């Protein structure tokens, strides 16, 4: 049987998202329970891996259907270069968080994963033209519809 497919959005790219994700999956047992699909940026992920000396290995995939059990799968959800300034939330880092979440919600509607986990998002910096929500939880609830709640 297939493992539970867990979509994980990278959150604010200047925040603790990649550190949390890589540390969680540094325990080999974690990959026995689920198949992670990180919606993020390979370049930002590589930056954090090097800057924090984390042993994380990830495979870049182009679509959720390509995720393989037993490995950390990273799906590029942010096209452009994202400047990383660790610990300093910016509009750019907030926008990158929402772009990853938007891609994940598209895949959720197509039933390409079972569970969604979001790394932290600084909602103040996730405000930009075209994003009309108080925060990412409200955005998720709107995408889900039918009165569904995001935690």
FENFENBEL-V452693 format. One record per residue. N is the residue number from 1. RES is the residue in three letters. PSI is psi in degrees with one decimal (none if undefined). Layout:
{{N | RES | PSI} {N | RES | PSI}}
//
This chain:
{{1 | UNK | 150.0} {2 | UNK | 146.6} {3 | UNK | 159.1} {4 | UNK | 130.6} {5 | UNK | 117.4} {6 | UNK | 113.8} {7 | UNK | 132.8} {8 | UNK | 117.7} {9 | UNK | 145.2} {10 | UNK | -9.5} {11 | UNK | -161.4} {12 | UNK | 122.2} {13 | UNK | -11.4} {14 | UNK | 5.2} {15 | UNK | -154.7} {16 | UNK | 9.6} {17 | UNK | -56.7} {18 | UNK | -37.2} {19 | UNK | -47.3} {20 | UNK | -46.7} {21 | UNK | -50.7} {22 | UNK | -37.8} {23 | UNK | -39.2} {24 | UNK | -42.0} {25 | UNK | 9.0} {26 | UNK | -17.3} {27 | UNK | 113.4} {28 | UNK | -29.3} {29 | UNK | -29.7} {30 | UNK | -37.6} {31 | UNK | -9.9} {32 | UNK | -24.0} {33 | UNK | -30.0} {34 | UNK | 167.6} {35 | UNK | 107.7} {36 | UNK | 140.1} {37 | UNK | 106.6} {38 | UNK | 124.0} {39 | UNK | 108.5} {40 | UNK | -140.5} {41 | UNK | 119.7} {42 | UNK | -37.9} {43 | UNK | -42.4} {44 | UNK | -40.7} {45 | UNK | -45.3} {46 | UNK | -38.0} {47 | UNK | -50.0} {48 | UNK | -39.1} {49 | UNK | -44.2} {50 | UNK | -47.7} {51 | UNK | -33.5} {52 | UNK | 6.1} {53 | UNK | 50.0} {54 | UNK | 137.9} {55 | UNK | 14.5} {56 | UNK | 135.6} {57 | UNK | 134.3} {58 | UNK | 153.9} {59 | UNK | 130.4} {60 | UNK | 127.0} {61 | UNK | 157.2} {62 | UNK | -18.4} {63 | UNK | 152.6} {64 | UNK | -32.4} {65 | UNK | -20.3} {66 | UNK | -3.0} {67 | UNK | 135.9} {68 | UNK | 140.1} {69 | UNK | 150.2} {70 | UNK | 6.5} {71 | UNK | 162.0} {72 | UNK | 117.7} {73 | UNK | 130.5} {74 | UNK | 119.9} {75 | UNK | 115.9} {76 | UNK | 120.7} {77 | UNK | -3.6} {78 | UNK | 114.6} {79 | UNK | -47.8} {80 | UNK | 168.9} {81 | UNK | 136.9} {82 | UNK | 121.5} {83 | UNK | 128.3} {84 | UNK | 126.6} {85 | UNK | 84.4} {86 | UNK | 130.0} {87 | UNK | -0.2} {88 | UNK | 89.0} {89 | UNK | 136.1} {90 | UNK | 169.3} {91 | UNK | -37.2} {92 | UNK | -42.9} {93 | UNK | -33.4} {94 | UNK | -39.6} {95 | UNK | -40.7} {96 | UNK | -36.3} {97 | UNK | -44.8} {98 | UNK | -36.5} {99 | UNK | -41.1} {100 | UNK | -42.1} {101 | UNK | -40.4} {102 | UNK | -44.2} {103 | UNK | -41.4} {104 | UNK | -39.9} {105 | UNK | -33.3} {106 | UNK | -45.8} {107 | UNK | -31.1} {108 | UNK | -44.9} {109 | UNK | -28.7} {110 | UNK | 7.5} {111 | UNK | 43.9} {112 | UNK | -4.3} {113 | UNK | 169.0} {114 | UNK | -33.6} {115 | UNK | 144.2} {116 | UNK | 129.7} {117 | UNK | 133.4} {118 | UNK | 132.6} {119 | UNK | 160.5} {120 | UNK | 141.2} {121 | UNK | 131.2} {122 | UNK | 100.6} {123 | UNK | -26.3} {124 | UNK | -35.2} {125 | UNK | -0.6} {126 | UNK | 18.8} {127 | UNK | 120.1} {128 | UNK | 168.8} {129 | UNK | 128.0} {130 | UNK | -12.8} {131 | UNK | 103.1} {132 | UNK | 37.5} {133 | UNK | 150.9} {134 | UNK | -34.7} {135 | UNK | -179.4} {136 | UNK | -26.4} {137 | UNK | -44.0} {138 | UNK | -36.5} {139 | UNK | -46.8} {140 | UNK | -45.8} {141 | UNK | -39.1} {142 | UNK | -42.0} {143 | UNK | -38.7} {144 | UNK | -37.9} {145 | UNK | -173.3} {146 | UNK | 30.9} {147 | UNK | 10.3} {148 | UNK | 149.9} {149 | UNK | 142.2} {150 | UNK | 138.6} {151 | UNK | none}}
//
